[in-house]
Amino acid sequence: MIKMIKNIFFVLACAVFLSSCGAGESDEFDNGDLKNMEILTYSLGDNFTNCYLIYDEKSKKASLIDAPQYDEEIMDAIFSKELSLEYIILTHGHFDHILGANAFREKTSAKIAIHELEAEYLEDPEKSMTFLFGGETVEADILLKDGDIIAFGDISLVVVHTPGHTKGSSFFVCETEKIMFSGDTLFKGNIGRFDFYGGNYDILMGSLQKLKSFENNYIIYPGHGETTSLEDEIANNYYFNLWC
């Protein structure tokens, strides 16, 4: 009982923290410069988790980045644009990023993909914290490793393992479009929590240093809050400058 109360406190505190990150759809960056990728952004659930429907207009192949909850508006967009949803790509295994995964897979036959170290989160309602919402578990179709590539249509996403928020938290990077989907590792002006199961501050700081190795500027689409850029975060984000 004490453990459950503690977990509930952490989840509620998480919701308060994330709501202060400026959650919601951002129009700071103009997607008109993209070559092959179209991006639709949805802010879903009590934690205003960003869900990205990304697709190649030519092939109509699409993927979801995170699935906070099942949403009819997303399904309407898939049907109206005649898209084929190939993958449901999960940046990590916390409840507010996975609760809609099973429903979207059931509706579309898309494959659920996540870093291999996140499988234990999907299978354990305590670790994912879905026990607060009925104990949803998810079985991944594809377990990913650092450096793997997910391709659909003319879009390719590279898996960049960025642990610290969770064990298997990952960026998904489109080199051709210079875009990063960062999950809860990195927000505009902030970083993700590291006090849940599998979180580690020092490891998270190491992941930020790994991001400094990217030579070009990238637009970052985070799990919560406003869109930002890697250049701005390296220059202005407090946490990037702790370990110089």
Summary of the structure (lengths in Angstrom):
residues: 244
radius of gyration: 16.7
end to end distance: 43.0
largest distance: 53.4
contacts: 842
relative contact order: 0.15
helix: 33%
strand: 27%
